[in-house]
Amino acid sequence: MRLSEIAGRVGLAFEGADTEIEGIATLKNADENHLSFLDNPKYLHDLSKTKAAAVLVSPRYADKVPEGTVALIDEEPYLKLALVSALFAPDVMKEEGAEPRIGEGCRIGPNVTFGKNVVVEGGVTIMPGCYIGDDVTIGEGSLLYPNVTLYHQTAVGRRCIIHAGTVIGSDGYGFAHTRTGEHVKLYQLGRVVIEDEVEIGANCAIDRGTLEETRIRKGTKIDNLVHVAHNCDIGAHSLITGQVGLSGSTKLGRNVVMGGQSGTAGHLEVGDFATIAARGGVTKSLPGGKTYAGFPAIEHKKWLKLNALLMRLLKKS
């Protein structure tokens, strides 16, 4: 879509080179065919280096848009991004495309539904009631228990196990808010990538990325009733136990352990070989190699001392 057409359809003033826009991307990953945006000043350092054809930006930061990139200036750039995302939302049920390619030795149960351009490698088992959306790939030897749903563009690696009722690739919880309190959907244009030898429990929900991808890295094991929000990156060989919730853009290092009902705030990192005890609440980035507990999560030994002090105070009162 031409940049001038995009601007016209969402009510933006437009000046500059009118180029063909193929999609939306982050400042860091955009190229000359992409539209990008800046809403959070945390990402100002990416603005000066972006290769995007155009950037949605507030007047406050318009002068920081690099030469050669068109500044689409608006007081509510995130709201305009949501409106633009609707223009690039994919067809969730393609009418045209190739029929599924099923490898040798696969076992497909009854009432399994396939979309277009699906590739299933050899030795895969898909049990009854599963839905496999458009452009999905499933690696060799993987097993899907009954009623698993893989939304469009999901990629599942080799020798993965996905238990009954799990949904992978559903829309992330993304909305822009108007000044009058209405909520405008930000269409989720990314995908989910599940690497090799990952096991995912029953009734989990793993959201697709907003613009890029949500990724579960090799060898990670996820328990039942876990929610992984959009753009999360879970490191290799991590252990995520029941009822954990990861907010958007959380990044876990390798071999991170999350205890039951623990969770994270968004846009933070937890280092390699960190452990979050049950019901721990991670509100800021944490270095690896340590065990954390409590809300907000602090080092486990400090949390034990804190609770001991509180008990002494109660006894004295």
SEKOLPA-286377 format. One record per residue (C-alpha): residue in three letters; x, z, y; chain. Coordinates in Angstrom, 2 decimals. Layout:
! residues N
("ALA"; (X; Z; Y); "A")
...
This chain:
! residues 317
("MET"; (0.00; 0.00; 0.00); "A")
("ARG"; (1.29; -0.87; 3.45); "A")
("LEU"; (2.32; 2.09; 5.57); "A")
("SER"; (0.06; 0.93; 8.39); "A")
("GLU"; (-2.92; 0.91; 6.02); "A")
("ILE"; (-2.15; 4.44; 4.80); "A")
("ALA"; (-1.93; 5.68; 8.38); "A")
("GLY"; (-5.20; 4.04; 9.29); "A")
("ARG"; (-7.09; 5.42; 6.31); "A")
("VAL"; (-6.10; 9.05; 6.98); "A")
("GLY"; (-6.29; 8.92; 10.77); "A")
("LEU"; (-2.61; 8.91; 11.71); "A")
("ALA"; (-0.98; 7.20; 14.67); "A")
("PHE"; (1.59; 4.70; 13.46); "A")
("GLU"; (4.65; 3.19; 15.12); "A")
("GLY"; (7.68; 1.64; 13.45); "A")
("ALA"; (8.54; -0.57; 10.50); "A")
("ASP"; (5.51; -1.42; 8.36); "A")
("THR"; (6.82; -1.23; 4.80); "A")
("GLU"; (5.26; -1.25; 1.36); "A")
("ILE"; (4.80; 2.27; -0.03); "A")
("GLU"; (4.80; 2.65; -3.81); "A")
("GLY"; (4.19; 6.39; -4.04); "A")
("ILE"; (4.77; 9.90; -2.71); "A")
("ALA"; (7.93; 11.92; -3.41); "A")
("THR"; (9.74; 15.02; -2.25); "A")
("LEU"; (12.24; 14.68; 0.60); "A")
("LYS"; (15.10; 15.10; -1.85); "A")
("ASN"; (14.01; 12.45; -4.33); "A")
("ALA"; (12.26; 9.91; -2.11); "A")
("ASP"; (13.68; 6.41; -1.62); "A")
("GLU"; (12.89; 3.57; 0.78); "A")
("ASN"; (9.62; 2.86; -1.06); "A")
("HIS"; (8.24; 6.39; -0.80); "A")
("LEU"; (6.26; 8.47; 1.65); "A")
("SER"; (7.35; 12.11; 1.90); "A")
("PHE"; (6.39; 15.21; 3.90); "A")
("LEU"; (7.69; 18.40; 5.48); "A")
("ASP"; (5.41; 21.40; 5.69); "A")
("ASN"; (7.73; 24.31; 4.89); "A")
("PRO"; (10.81; 24.80; 7.13); "A")
("LYS"; (12.62; 26.02; 4.00); "A")
("TYR"; (13.19; 22.32; 3.20); "A")
("LEU"; (14.52; 21.26; 6.62); "A")
("HIS"; (17.96; 20.68; 5.13); "A")
("ASP"; (16.45; 17.98; 2.89); "A")
("LEU"; (14.79; 16.24; 5.86); "A")
("SER"; (18.06; 15.18; 7.45); "A")
("LYS"; (19.22; 13.57; 4.19); "A")
("THR"; (16.00; 11.96; 3.04); "A")
("LYS"; (15.84; 8.25; 2.25); "A")
("ALA"; (12.05; 8.10; 2.51); "A")
("ALA"; (10.45; 5.21; 4.34); "A")
("ALA"; (8.22; 7.65; 6.22); "A")
("VAL"; (7.68; 11.39; 6.49); "A")
("LEU"; (4.55; 13.34; 7.35); "A")
("VAL"; (5.77; 15.98; 9.79); "A")
("SER"; (4.49; 18.34; 12.48); "A")
("PRO"; (5.48; 17.74; 16.14); "A")
("ARG"; (7.77; 20.77; 15.89); "A")
("TYR"; (10.15; 18.99; 13.52); "A")
("ALA"; (9.59; 15.35; 14.48); "A")
("ASP"; (12.96; 15.11; 16.25); "A")
("LYS"; (14.73; 16.00; 13.01); "A")
("VAL"; (13.46; 12.94; 11.12); "A")
("PRO"; (16.52; 10.74; 10.43); "A")
("GLU"; (16.98; 7.33; 11.99); "A")
("GLY"; (15.41; 4.58; 9.92); "A")
("THR"; (12.61; 6.84; 8.65); "A")
("VAL"; (9.19; 6.60; 10.28); "A")
("ALA"; (7.80; 9.92; 11.50); "A")
("LEU"; (4.05; 10.24; 10.90); "A")
("ILE"; (3.32; 13.11; 13.27); "A")
("ASP"; (0.36; 15.41; 12.79); "A")
("GLU"; (-0.42; 19.08; 13.41); "A")
("GLU"; (-1.51; 19.43; 9.77); "A")
("PRO"; (0.97; 17.40; 7.66); "A")
("TYR"; (0.02; 19.12; 4.40); "A")
("LEU"; (-3.65; 18.31; 4.91); "A")
("LYS"; (-2.76; 14.68; 5.61); "A")
("LEU"; (-0.62; 14.68; 2.45); "A")
("ALA"; (-3.67; 15.73; 0.45); "A")
("LEU"; (-5.67; 12.85; 1.92); "A")
("VAL"; (-2.85; 10.39; 1.15); "A")
("SER"; (-2.51; 11.71; -2.41); "A")
("ALA"; (-6.05; 10.53; -3.14); "A")
("LEU"; (-4.95; 6.97; -2.35); "A")
("PHE"; (-2.27; 7.11; -5.06); "A")
("ALA"; (-4.19; 9.07; -7.72); "A")
("PRO"; (-3.96; 7.28; -11.09); "A")
("ASP"; (-6.91; 6.08; -13.09); "A")
("VAL"; (-7.42; 8.94; -15.56); "A")
("MET"; (-9.04; 6.64; -18.13); "A")
("LYS"; (-7.52; 3.17; -18.28); "A")
("GLU"; (-9.70; 0.26; -19.33); "A")
("GLU"; (-6.74; -1.97; -20.13); "A")
("GLY"; (-3.49; -1.35; -21.96); "A")
("ALA"; (-1.87; -1.42; -25.38); "A")
("GLU"; (-3.42; 0.27; -28.38); "A")
("PRO"; (-1.54; 3.31; -29.80); "A")
("ARG"; (1.73; 2.73; -31.65); "A")
("ILE"; (1.76; 5.10; -34.62); "A")
("GLY"; (5.05; 5.57; -36.49); "A")
("GLU"; (5.59; 5.76; -40.23); "A")
("GLY"; (4.48; 8.82; -42.14); "A")
("CYS"; (2.10; 10.12; -39.47); "A")
("ARG"; (-1.03; 12.03; -40.43); "A")
("ILE"; (-3.95; 11.68; -38.02); "A")
("GLY"; (-7.03; 13.85; -38.57); "A")
("PRO"; (-10.64; 12.86; -37.84); "A")
("ASN"; (-12.05; 12.75; -34.32); "A")
("VAL"; (-8.66; 12.26; -32.66); "A")
("THR"; (-8.98; 10.24; -29.45); "A")
("PHE"; (-6.16; 8.07; -28.11); "A")
("GLY"; (-5.79; 6.52; -24.66); "A")
("LYS"; (-3.86; 3.37; -23.81); "A")
("ASN"; (-0.08; 2.86; -24.20); "A")
("VAL"; (0.35; 5.90; -26.46); "A")
("VAL"; (3.52; 6.08; -28.58); "A")
("VAL"; (3.61; 8.43; -31.59); "A")
("GLU"; (6.92; 8.51; -33.48); "A")
("GLY"; (7.26; 8.92; -37.24); "A")
("GLY"; (6.21; 11.98; -39.18); "A")
("VAL"; (3.86; 13.39; -36.55); "A")
("THR"; (0.77; 15.38; -37.61); "A")
("ILE"; (-2.23; 15.42; -35.28); "A")
("MET"; (-5.09; 17.58; -36.53); "A")
("PRO"; (-8.82; 17.03; -35.88); "A")
("GLY"; (-10.29; 17.01; -32.41); "A")
("CYS"; (-7.13; 16.32; -30.39); "A")
("TYR"; (-7.18; 14.17; -27.26); "A")
("ILE"; (-4.07; 12.10; -26.49); "A")
("GLY"; (-4.30; 10.54; -23.02); "A")
("ASP"; (-2.92; 7.31; -21.55); "A")
("ASP"; (0.86; 6.76; -21.54); "A")
("VAL"; (1.57; 9.84; -23.68); "A")
("THR"; (4.60; 9.96; -25.99); "A")
("ILE"; (4.98; 12.30; -28.98); "A")
("GLY"; (8.37; 12.70; -30.64); "A")
("GLU"; (9.24; 12.52; -34.32); "A")
("GLY"; (8.03; 15.30; -36.59); "A")
("SER"; (5.87; 17.11; -34.05); "A")
("LEU"; (2.70; 18.95; -35.02); "A")
("LEU"; (-0.48; 19.29; -32.97); "A")
("TYR"; (-3.07; 21.76; -34.25); "A")
("PRO"; (-6.83; 21.14; -33.72); "A")
("ASN"; (-8.26; 20.50; -30.27); "A")
("VAL"; (-4.98; 20.12; -28.40); "A")
("THR"; (-5.35; 18.10; -25.20); "A")
("LEU"; (-2.48; 16.05; -23.78); "A")
("TYR"; (-3.36; 14.57; -20.38); "A")
("HIS"; (-2.02; 11.20; -19.25); "A")
("GLN"; (1.76; 10.66; -19.01); "A")
("THR"; (2.64; 13.83; -20.94); "A")
("ALA"; (5.87; 13.55; -22.94); "A")
("VAL"; (6.31; 15.73; -26.05); "A")
("GLY"; (9.72; 15.84; -27.73); "A")
("ARG"; (10.74; 15.92; -31.38); "A")
("ARG"; (9.81; 18.68; -33.83); "A")
("CYS"; (7.51; 20.44; -31.38); "A")
("ILE"; (4.57; 22.60; -32.45); "A")
("ILE"; (1.52; 22.93; -30.21); "A")
("HIS"; (-1.21; 25.30; -31.36); "A")
("ALA"; (-4.97; 24.95; -31.16); "A")
("GLY"; (-6.77; 24.75; -27.85); "A")
("THR"; (-3.72; 24.26; -25.65); "A")
("VAL"; (-4.03; 21.92; -22.65); "A")
("ILE"; (-0.93; 20.19; -21.32); "A")
("GLY"; (-0.93; 18.12; -18.14); "A")
("SER"; (-4.00; 19.48; -16.40); "A")
("ASP"; (-3.95; 19.40; -12.61); "A")
("GLY"; (-1.91; 22.02; -10.82); "A")
("TYR"; (-3.81; 24.34; -8.47); "A")
("GLY"; (-3.04; 22.46; -5.27); "A")
("PHE"; (-5.26; 22.39; -2.18); "A")
("ALA"; (-4.78; 21.89; 1.53); "A")
("HIS"; (-6.99; 23.97; 3.80); "A")
("THR"; (-8.78; 22.81; 6.92); "A")
("ARG"; (-9.05; 24.94; 10.04); "A")
("THR"; (-12.71; 25.54; 9.25); "A")
("GLY"; (-11.90; 26.95; 5.80); "A")
("GLU"; (-12.61; 23.96; 3.58); "A")
("HIS"; (-10.32; 23.11; 0.65); "A")
("VAL"; (-9.08; 19.54; 0.18); "A")
("LYS"; (-7.68; 18.56; -3.22); "A")
("LEU"; (-4.02; 17.59; -3.39); "A")
("TYR"; (-4.00; 15.12; -6.26); "A")
("GLN"; (-1.34; 15.98; -8.84); "A")
("LEU"; (0.74; 12.83; -9.35); "A")
("GLY"; (3.52; 14.20; -11.58); "A")
("ARG"; (3.63; 14.85; -15.32); "A")
("VAL"; (4.70; 17.38; -17.98); "A")
("VAL"; (7.80; 16.97; -20.13); "A")
("ILE"; (8.16; 19.09; -23.28); "A")
("GLU"; (11.66; 18.78; -24.73); "A")
("ASP"; (12.63; 18.98; -28.43); "A")
("GLU"; (11.85; 21.94; -30.72); "A")
("VAL"; (9.51; 23.71; -28.33); "A")
("GLU"; (6.66; 25.77; -29.78); "A")
("ILE"; (3.58; 26.48; -27.66); "A")
("GLY"; (0.94; 28.98; -28.74); "A")
("ALA"; (-2.84; 28.75; -28.76); "A")
("ASN"; (-4.96; 28.36; -25.62); "A")
("CYS"; (-2.08; 27.86; -23.20); "A")
("ALA"; (-2.36; 25.83; -19.99); "A")
("ILE"; (0.64; 23.90; -18.67); "A")
("ASP"; (-0.01; 22.08; -15.40); "A")
("ARG"; (1.42; 18.71; -14.43); "A")
("GLY"; (3.80; 18.47; -11.49); "A")
("THR"; (2.45; 17.78; -8.03); "A")
("LEU"; (4.76; 14.87; -7.29); "A")
("GLU"; (7.37; 15.05; -10.04); "A")
("GLU"; (7.32; 17.03; -13.28); "A")
("THR"; (6.81; 20.35; -14.98); "A")
("ARG"; (9.48; 20.74; -17.68); "A")
("ILE"; (9.78; 23.00; -20.72); "A")
("ARG"; (13.34; 22.71; -21.99); "A")
("LYS"; (14.66; 22.53; -25.53); "A")
("GLY"; (13.97; 25.31; -27.99); "A")
("THR"; (11.70; 27.40; -25.78); "A")
("LYS"; (8.97; 29.38; -27.55); "A")
("ILE"; (5.72; 30.15; -25.72); "A")
("ASP"; (3.16; 32.65; -27.00); "A")
("ASN"; (-0.65; 32.43; -26.77); "A")
("LEU"; (-2.61; 32.54; -23.50); "A")
("VAL"; (0.25; 31.60; -21.18); "A")
("HIS"; (-0.20; 29.73; -17.91); "A")
("VAL"; (2.62; 27.58; -16.53); "A")
("ALA"; (1.81; 26.23; -13.07); "A")
("HIS"; (2.84; 22.93; -11.51); "A")
("ASN"; (6.52; 22.05; -11.00); "A")
("CYS"; (7.83; 24.94; -13.12); "A")
("ASP"; (11.10; 24.44; -14.99); "A")
("ILE"; (11.56; 26.73; -18.00); "A")
("GLY"; (15.15; 26.83; -19.26); "A")
("ALA"; (16.27; 26.12; -22.81); "A")
("HIS"; (15.60; 28.70; -25.55); "A")
("SER"; (13.51; 30.96; -23.35); "A")
("LEU"; (10.89; 33.31; -24.83); "A")
("ILE"; (7.57; 33.55; -22.99); "A")
("THR"; (5.18; 36.10; -24.50); "A")
("GLY"; (1.41; 36.51; -24.31); "A")
("GLN"; (-0.50; 36.34; -21.02); "A")
("VAL"; (2.53; 35.52; -18.89); "A")
("GLY"; (1.75; 33.64; -15.67); "A")
("LEU"; (4.33; 31.51; -13.87); "A")
("SER"; (3.43; 30.46; -10.32); "A")
("GLY"; (4.22; 26.99; -9.01); "A")
("SER"; (7.83; 25.83; -8.77); "A")
("THR"; (9.22; 28.81; -10.67); "A")
("LYS"; (12.58; 28.01; -12.24); "A")
("LEU"; (13.75; 30.02; -15.24); "A")
("GLY"; (17.33; 29.74; -16.52); "A")
("ARG"; (18.19; 29.47; -20.21); "A")
("ASN"; (17.30; 32.27; -22.64); "A")
("VAL"; (15.06; 34.08; -20.17); "A")
("VAL"; (12.65; 36.54; -21.82); "A")
("MET"; (9.28; 37.27; -20.17); "A")
("GLY"; (7.42; 40.28; -21.58); "A")
("GLY"; (3.64; 40.39; -22.03); "A")
("GLN"; (1.51; 40.03; -18.89); "A")
("SER"; (4.57; 39.63; -16.67); "A")
("GLY"; (4.54; 37.02; -13.94); "A")
("THR"; (6.31; 35.39; -11.04); "A")
("ALA"; (5.55; 34.44; -7.49); "A")
("GLY"; (6.16; 30.79; -6.62); "A")
("HIS"; (9.30; 28.95; -5.52); "A")
("LEU"; (11.82; 31.40; -6.98); "A")
("GLU"; (14.54; 31.40; -9.64); "A")
("VAL"; (15.34; 33.76; -12.49); "A")
("GLY"; (18.90; 33.48; -13.81); "A")
("ASP"; (20.14; 32.83; -17.35); "A")
("PHE"; (19.66; 35.58; -19.95); "A")
("ALA"; (17.44; 37.71; -17.72); "A")
("THR"; (14.66; 39.80; -19.26); "A")
("ILE"; (11.45; 40.72; -17.46); "A")
("ALA"; (9.73; 43.69; -19.12); "A")
("ALA"; (6.01; 43.71; -19.88); "A")
("ARG"; (3.84; 43.60; -16.75); "A")
("GLY"; (6.86; 43.05; -14.55); "A")
("GLY"; (6.10; 41.24; -11.30); "A")
("VAL"; (8.87; 38.98; -10.00); "A")
("THR"; (8.49; 38.60; -6.22); "A")
("LYS"; (11.94; 37.23; -5.36); "A")
("SER"; (14.74; 35.34; -7.10); "A")
("LEU"; (16.69; 37.45; -9.59); "A")
("PRO"; (20.22; 37.01; -10.98); "A")
("GLY"; (20.66; 36.54; -14.71); "A")
("GLY"; (22.09; 38.80; -17.37); "A")
("LYS"; (19.98; 41.84; -16.48); "A")
("THR"; (16.72; 43.49; -17.50); "A")
("TYR"; (14.02; 44.03; -14.87); "A")
("ALA"; (10.78; 46.04; -14.84); "A")
("GLY"; (7.96; 47.10; -12.55); "A")
("PHE"; (6.22; 45.60; -9.55); "A")
("PRO"; (8.02; 44.41; -7.59); "A")
("ALA"; (10.53; 43.90; -10.39); "A")
("ILE"; (13.78; 45.86; -10.04); "A")
("GLU"; (16.57; 46.58; -12.50); "A")
("HIS"; (15.18; 48.44; -15.50); "A")
("LYS"; (17.45; 51.49; -15.18); "A")
("LYS"; (16.42; 51.93; -11.52); "A")
("TRP"; (12.77; 51.59; -12.52); "A")
("LEU"; (13.18; 54.36; -15.11); "A")
("LYS"; (14.84; 56.64; -12.53); "A")
("LEU"; (12.09; 55.87; -10.00); "A")
("ASN"; (9.38; 56.85; -12.47); "A")
("ALA"; (11.25; 60.02; -13.43); "A")
("LEU"; (11.41; 61.02; -9.75); "A")
("LEU"; (7.70; 60.33; -9.31); "A")
("MET"; (6.89; 62.54; -12.31); "A")
("ARG"; (8.95; 65.40; -10.81); "A")
("LEU"; (7.08; 65.05; -7.52); "A")
("LEU"; (3.75; 65.23; -9.36); "A")
("LYS"; (4.83; 68.38; -11.19); "A")
("LYS"; (5.81; 70.04; -7.90); "A")
("SER"; (2.55; 69.15; -6.16); "A")
